[in-house]
């Protein structure tokens, strides 16, 4: 099979695992008695990303080839995610989980092993592409776009799939037994994760970079922490700091877009609208936009450089939040929801994917995996953790659960988030000045 096709399949499965639950988990948590803890479930992904991607990056640089470590991590992540599914089965549909602490522990262990796989998948792809004489800037985005396709595929599947009385079907109509409201989303994620584990061990080898014999290594080098030396460079220090600040936006809509749009079902004026009853399907437009925007990255990076590309991302976040603040599920308000989903492609890709390419270009060969882990730590770790917890406090202040719906002053929440993204964007424009001749 063609190398790029094999890497595309890897990316498809990588993000299909995540798409099965990431944007619709909040709806299930509300029914399972964990509605007030939605922010914590997304913050957990950030907390483990503070150290797990970096640790796994060190292991991939020094001891285990990245594609093999990717498979091992997915095996463990899948097993624990299936554990979450089984606890939901035992509790029954529509019932609160009897042992919420154990459920949180199982979920935490699953995401602890999943979050490093995003950086490991990038590292493996970059290594295999270079080994085959390919250009990462030109050849990686079309491969990565299949990851977004995988994310969309499982989002649609979970939104439309129905499991009721032992029978399986699909529907776009309102149905309380849709996967997006049940524990079945965790089954889909766990099963795909185990399948990806098996697939990873069929990928080409990514030889480890050997250290020079006889070289005196410091403790930092021996532990594989060389990537942290990047903070000594002003350009890279600012890059990672603003990566963390922008990372504060990453999980906000993943955690709250679903409950926000679904909350309109609690309003008689919007209860029967298609958008309110198919929040996961509507928000999948975000991933469609993401898939298209990935293909534009090579042009924008080469034409404008990393600073302008990241600025585009930051101001896109302003519109992402702002459009949610002024929209509603009926016409013409639903147009703003669609626009919010469209700009998400620029907001996410022009930062996350371009940032990964930038880090790969700026780092020495023996710390590339560690550096990708560091980038992941700053964005999905420190940034996403702080941002998600703060967002949770904002939402809990303005909104309260009323039965199955999170009702309240959502507009205030979205405008607060938009204002933060605006401040970050303006600050970045003023202080980040990478080499203009190196794009």
N, C-alpha and C positions, 0 to 999 in steps of 0.2 A: 504494500500500500504506500502511496506517496507520503513523504515525511510531513508535509504541511497538512494533509488530510488527517493523518494520525494525531497531530497536535490539535487540530480543530475538534476532533472527537473528544480528546482529553478536556479541552476547554468547555465543550458542550456539557459534558457530564459534571465538570467541576461546579459550574454555576447552576445547573439544573438541581443539584443537591440543595443549594441555598435558596433558589427561587420557590421551592416547594412550600416553605413556611415563612420566609423572611417578611413578606409584606402582608400576610394574612394571619399571622400568629396572634395578633392582638385581639381579633374577633373571638378566637377560641379561649384565650386567657380570661376574657370577660365572663364567659359562660362557666369556666372552671373555677371561678372564685378568686382569680388572680388579677382582676382588672386594674386594681390600683398599683400593681407591681409591673405594669407593662414596661415602664422606663427601665426597671432593673433588668428585665430579660434582654433588652437591647444593650444596656450598659455592660452586662456580663460579657458580651462579645468584645466590647472595648477593653474591659479589665484584663481578660486573658490575652488580648492582642498587645498588651503592654510588654509582656515577656515571652509568650509562646512563639510568635513568629521569629523573634531574634534568636531564641534558643535553638529552634529547629533550623534556622539559617546557619548557625554555627555548626550544627551537626552535619548539615548538607555540605558545608564548605570543607569539613575536616575528616568526616568518618563514613557517612552513608550517602551514596549518590542521590541527588534530589528527586529523581523520578521514583526511586524505591521508597524513600522516606515519605513521599507524597502518598504512595499506596498504603503504607503502614498507618499513617495518620487518618486516612479515610476509613480504614477498617475499624479503628477504635471509635472514630466519630460516628460511624454508621451503627455500630453495636449499641452505643449509649443512646442514640436517637431512637432506635427501635425500642429501647427500654422506656422512653417517654411515651411512645405509642402504646405499649403494653399497659402502662399505668392508666392511660386514658380508657383503654378497653375495659379494664377492671372497674373503673369508676362508672362507666356507662355514659351514653350521650346525654348532654344537658345537665349532668350532675357535677357538683364540686368535687375536686380531687380530695380524697381522704388524707393523703400524706403529701401535702404541698412541698414540704422541705425536701423529701426524697426526689420529687419531680424536678425541683430546681437544681438539685445536685446532679441528676442524670443529664439534664439539659446543659449545665455548666461544663461537665466533662466532655460532652459531645462537641460543643463549640470551641472548647479549649484545644481540641485536636483538629477541628475544621479550620479555624482562622489561619493557622500557619500555612495551610494548603494553597491559599491564594498567592502568597509570595513564592512558595515552592513551585507552583505551576508556572509562574512567570520565569523563574530561574531555569527550570527544566526546558521550557520552550526556547529561551534565549540561547542556552547552551547547545541544544540540538540544532537550532537554526545556524549558529555560527560554525558548528562542526561540519555542516553541510554547505558552507560557503555562502550563506544567505544574509541579506541585509535586515536587521531587526526592525529598523524604522519603517521600511517598506513592507516587509513580509509578516511582521507580527500582528498589526491591526486586523487584517482579514481573518487571521486565525482566532484572535481574541473575540471577534464579533460573533463567532459561533457560541461562545460562552453566554453572550447575551441572548442568543436564540434559545439556548437551553434554559436559561432563567425564565424567558417568556413562556416556553412550552409547559413547564411545570406550573407556572402561575395560572395559565389557562386551564390546565388539567384540574388543578385543585379548585378553581373557581366553579367549574362546570360539572365536575364529577360528583355523583350522589351515591351514597351507600345506605340502603334502607331495607331492613328486614332480610338481610342476606343477599339482596339483589343490587346490581351495579348498573348505573345509567348516567347519561349526561343531560343537563338542562341549563337554559339561561334564565328560566323563571325563578321566582323566589322559592326557596326550599330550605327548611331549617336543617336538613341533613346534608347540605353541601360540605365537601371536604374542608372548605375554608373556615367552617365553624366547628370542625371536629378534630379529633386526635389523628385522623387518617393522613393529614398533611405530614406528620412526623414519620409515618410508615413509608410514604413515598420518598422522603428525604433519606431515611436510613437505608432503604433498599438500594437506591441509586449510589449511595456512598460505598456500600459493599461492592457493587458492580464495578465502580471506578477503581477500587483497590486492585481487583484482579486485572483490569486493563492496564494500570500503571506498570505492572511487571512485564508487559509486552513491549514497552517503549524502548527506543535505542538508549544505549548507555551514555551517561554524562560523566566522564572521567573526572576524578577529583584533582584539584590543582596541588601538585606536590611542592612542599617547602624545600628550599635549597639545603643540601646536606651541610652540616657543620655550622650552620648559621645560628648565632646566639639569639635566642628568642626571649622577649620580655614576657612577664606574666600575662600581660594584656594579649600579646600575640598567641601565647600558648592556649589561652582560653577562647581564642577566636573573637575577641572583642574589638578588633582593629577598626571595625566600621564606625565606632564611636569617635574615632579620631577625625572623622569628617566634620565634626563640629568646630574644629580648629580653623577651618576655612570659612570666612565670612559669608561667602555665597551659599555654601551648603548649610551653614548654621541657620541663615534666614530662611532657606528653602524648607528645612525640616520644621522650624518654628511655625511658619505659616501653613505648613502641611497639617500640623496639629490644630491650628485655629480653624482652618477650613474643614478639617475632619470632624469638628464639632457639629457640622451641618449634616453629615452623612446619614445618620440613622434616624433623624427626626421624622422625616416623612415615611420611612420604612416602618417605624413604630406607630405613627399616629394618622397617616393618611387613610388607612382602612377604617379604623374606628371613627374618624372624623366624617368621612363620606357616608358610612353606614348610619351614623347618628341622625341623619336626616330622615330615616325611617320612623324616628320618634316624633316627627313633625307631620301632621296630617296633610299639609300642603305638598309634601315631597315624598310621602311614604310609598307611593306606587311608581315612582320614577325608576327608569332602568339603571341609572348611575347609582342610586342609593341601594339598590338590590344586587348590584354586581360591582362592588368597589374594587375587588381584586382584578377583574377583567378591565375596568376602566384604567386603573393605575398601570396596567401592563403596557399602555401606550408609552409610558416612560421608558420601558426597556426597548420598545421598538425604536424610539428616538435614539436611545443609547446605541443600538446596533448600527444605525445609519451614521451617527456622529463618529464612531470609532473609525470608520472608513475615511473620514476627513482629516484625521489626526496627522498622517504623514505630510499632507499639503500645508496645514497650518503650522506644524512644528518647523518645517523647513523654510516657510515663508515669513513667519513672525517670531519664532523663538519661544522658549519656555515661559518667559515673563508674560507676554501678551496672551498666550494660550491659557495660562493659569488665571489671568485677570478676566478673561472671557468666562471661565468657570465660576469665579467668585460672583460676578454680577449676574450670571445666570441663576445662582442660588437666590439672589434678591427677588428675581421674577418668579422663581419656583414657589417661594413662600407667599409672595404678594398676590399671585393669581389665586391661590387657595383661599386667601383672605377675602377676596371680593366675589368669589364664585358660589354657585349652588347647583344642585343636580338637575334643575329644570332649565328649559330654554328661556332666555339666552345665557343664563348664568353658568350652565355646564360648559360653555365654550371656554371660560376661564380655567376650568378644571383641565380641559384638553390642552390648553396652552401651557399650563403648569407642567403637564406631563411631557410636552414637546421640548421645553427648555431644559428638562432634567437631563437629556442626553448630553448637552453641552456642559451642564453643571457637574455631572459625574465623570464623564470620559475625559474631558479636557484637563481634568485634574488627576484622576486616578491612573488612567492608562498612560497619559503623557508623562506624569511624574515617575512612573516605573521605568519608562524608556530613558528619561533624563538621568535617573540614578544609575542605570546600567551603563550609560555612556560616560559618566563622571568617575566611576569607581575602578580600582585596580582589579584584575581578574581573580585574585585570591580572596577578595572580600565581597564579591558581587551578591552572593546569597545572603550574607550577613547584612549588607546594605539594604537589600530588598526587605529583609526582616525589620530593619530599623525604620524604613519608610512606612511599613505596615504598622509598626508600633506607634509611630507618631500620629498617623491618621486614624486607623481603625482601633488603635489602643488608647493612648492618652486623649487625643482629640475627641473621638467618638464617645468615650466614657464620660468625660466631663460634660460634653454637649448633650448627651442623652439624659443624664441625671438632671441637668439644669432644665432641659425641655420638659422633663417629667414634672418637675416642681411647678413650672409655668402652667402646664396643662391642668395639673391637679388643683391649682389655685383658681383658675377660671372655669373649670369644668368638673362635673361630678357624674358618677354612674347612676342612671335612673333605669332600673331594670337591666335590659340587655344593651342599652345605648349610653354612650358617653356624651352628655348634653352640657351646653354652657356657651360661654363667650369665645368661640373658636377664632373669630376674626381678630381679637386682641392678641391671641397666641401667635397667629401667623404673621402679623405685622411686627411683633417683637423679634421673631426669628429673622424676618427680612431686614430689619434695621441692623441686627448684628452682622449679617453677611455684607451689608453695605459698608460698615465700618472696617471690616477685615479687608475688603477689596481696595478701599481708598488707602489704607495703611500699607498694603502690599505694593501698590503702585508707587508709593513714595520711597520705600526703603530697599526693595529688592532690585539689584542691578547686576545681573550675570554678565559674563563676557558677551558683548554684542556680536563678536565675530565667530562665536561658537554656538551654533544653533542645532 
